[in-house]
Amino acid sequence: MLRSDQKLWQPDDESHLWRYMDFTKFVSMLDTKTLFFPRLDKLEDKYEGTLSKPTLALVERSLEDQPEEQKVKWSQTLEIYKSFKAHMFVNCWHINDHESAAMWELYLKSGEGVAIKTTFKRIKESLSSCPYSVDASKVRYVNYETELIPVGGDASIYYPVVHKRKSYQHENEIRLFCWGYNMSIEDQKAAGLDLAGPIHPCLISQLPDRPGIGLDVNLDVLIEEVYVAPSCPGWFLSLVTSVLTKYEVKRPVRKSNLDSDPVW
């Protein structure tokens, strides 16, 4: 289930979202009927899940006149932030009303790839039967040398997850994310792993070491349209259509609009 009670930056329901992937990942999604969430610290950017210099400086200044007990508490909190990225799993989408030539080039290792077009409303509805707690937010792009990443508040543990360096601003990303592993929301609470309450470092250390998790999703609801990569051969469009038919996902397959001819 996708929650909307956190103080994050969710898009409008009708916002168009795109997920670009190679053909093998597309088939895997159809076969497993899941969305794959890789672990945050396994992503390419080593700044994922970290805090900025101004944030750490602010914390240090705020502790200068605090009693030793408070300093120890903040030290434990920072350790939680540091270790948290090894137990956070994310699934990324591109927000755009149109296809992106840059995203095709970025996410495809060959010309044989697809893009799933959907809306934020569809994503929420497609996860409605998923028993695991999922959150979503637009990503905010900041300069880690000069800009503050917020700390404090109910959603503060999530802020490092939904900030990235400005170098990645072209991704215009909305990020789905969940933490821990495939436990129901009720089981998480029973185990003391609910983020609404206090978190002790030893609870995080109990979580299993996994490179990623797959969350159940209703593909008929999730997928609005499927686009095949620009300049792909004609047989590839037929193959994608055939694979969707095999897995009983009745959604249209379209050629990339980047292949269209100019009118003049």
Summary of the structure (lengths in Angstrom):
residues: 264
radius of gyration: 20.3
end to end distance: 48.5
largest distance: 73.3
contacts: 754
relative contact order: 0.22
helix: 39%
strand: 22%
